[in-house]
């Protein structure tokens, strides 16, 4: 398992939360699809990405903001994905945990990739990895030390599904079937997240969940990976971003969005946006509206320029 040492000033590419189809530019095409019905509640969405062109001509930078999910990533083609800060080449099959700061990447054509955005508690059940240890980290699934994490046949099917979409659901179901029953932990994770979403503080959330504050924090990190405060910070950002991306917000409206999203004021929102994305709210708003390269992940479905590709994920 490798730590990614995320720099809070960097920028890069991530999965949008809802199903869309995008032609980001002449060389990059992105499809964000809902989870297969059999995996609803486990998989948040599936991102198919293609970077076209010659190895010499095409490379694409993007922005992965801090987020609360795990992600199974699969790469095909002769191109590569590299970390922006170090230039290190990412593996062909790897899983990541939640991130607390943005991550910079550069994709070199020709490349096709598949990212399956997962509930973080699946890290332990599907891959034998502890969510709390996977924060800001990745695990190469083809590395020798990872041989026990996936059966070779399952890994081969996952990699093949980049170009053969019909293989993906069966490969993911193989992961689900071989893991220990997770219904109890899934219900516990939902209960803790709900308490944190509605409680004004960790202590009140713990009280609502019927736990001591210490035990609440320990179980939250064990299941979600992030601590409760970091998780709330990211969810508050997501709420504000959805409003900023969908409204022609003036400076005064940005202040109102900050208050409605739970920030103390606009300055507080700006500081946290910089930490999570490497950009300011007004900078992201301008970039989203100008269709700036690398910012497709920040656009909610239904934003101007998005074409709905599939029906919304069923409840």
Secondary structure, 3 states (H helix, E strand, C coil): CEECCCCCCCCCECCCCCCEEEEEECCEEEEEECCCHHHECCEEEEEEEEECCCCCCCEEEEEECCECCEEEEEEECCCCEEECCCCCECCCEEEECCECCCEEEEEECCEEEEEEEECCCHHHHHHCCCHHHHCCEEEECCCHHHCCCCCHHHHHHHHHCCCCHHHHHHHHHHHHHHCCCCHHHHHHHHHHHHHHHHCCCHHHHHHHHCCCHHHHHHHHHHHHCCCHHHHHHHHHHHHHHHHHHHCCCCHHHHHHHHHHCCCCCHHHHHHHHHHHHCCCHHHHHHHHHCCCCCCHHHCCCCCCCCECCCCCCCC
